[in-house]
Structures are given as C-alpha cells and as structure tokens.
Amino acid sequence: MITPEYAPDEVQTAEPTRSARLKWVIVVADDAPVGRMANAVACIAASTGAAISGLIAHGGPDAAASVHEGLPWAGCTVLTASSAQLLDLRTKAAASDMIWVADMPVAAQSNRVYDDYLAELATLEQPEVIAASFVGPRNAVDRLVKRLDLL
C-alpha cells in the first residue's frame, strides 16, 4: 500500500476532526500492563506522525509566549482489543490496499538493543503485537475497528 498523506490544502485545522478524509486509530492489547500500553501507543504514534504527511499541524504560542509543538489536527482515537483481535485486525489491515499500518511487536519491548529486536523479529513468522496504528479512508478504518472500546 502507498502511505496515505494529506495534501497541504486538506489540512483544515478550523474544521472538526470528523471532516478529515483519513481516520487514524491506535488499537492496544487490553491485557497488556498499563505502562507497556502507554509505551506502545507513544512509540507507534511517533512512527505514524513521522510517516503520514500533513497529519501533524502547526504549533502555536500560549498567552505567555511559550510555544507548543503541533499535534494531530485530524485526531487519533485509542481503542482496545484482545491480543487475538488485535492480531486479526493487523492482518486484515496489512492485506488491504486502503489501510496503512504501523505496529509494535511484543519483541520490541523485550529487547533493549534495537538491532537485537530486529534480529528477533526476523525469526518470527507472525509476531504478537501489543499495539497497532491504522490510517486510511474513514469508512475503511471504521469498518475495521467497529465495536471496539475506547481505552
């Protein structure tokens, strides 16, 4: 799949998030410890923000002139699913030509050296994931994650 992006004229920061063409959701395994959930969500959000052009809006100053960096203007919903559901969602999204996926395999949190993580990942045919990020057309992402609960 081609990585989706927002054209500069699509970035409409004065409009509600529901008006965005693309939808972004992160789904995290509901049986993961809270600290690992937070870590996984933060890590794949960083990957997603870096990969999807136009997802992060401009920042701005507060009344004291302290600058705050830009945030995702189109929003991001964080949902939960069982580990089995999450793996199924990831598999379906990866097979789709409409939905972009970034994930956090469990192996990423059990290795302190990135190259060791990549070496372990290379040995796994279907890695267990603790969280996955999905970006695509609103209706396709809605169909994928329907009936999941908010974190």
Sequence and secondary structure as in RCSB ss.txt:
>XXXX:A:sequence
MITPEYAPDEVQTAEPTRSARLKWVIVVADDAPVGRMANAVACIAASTGAAISGLIAHGGPDAAASVHEGLPWAG
CTVLTASSAQLLDLRTKAAASDMIWVADMPVAAQSNRVYDDYLAELATLEQPEVIAASFVGPRNAVDRLVKRLDL
L
>XXXX:A:secstr
       GGG  TTS GGG SEEEEEEEETTS HHHHHHHHHHHHHHHHHHSTT B   EE TTS EE   BTT 
 EEEEE HHHHHHHHHHHHH SS EEEEEEHHHHS SSHHHHHHHHTT SS  EEEEEEEEEHHHHHHHHTT EE
 
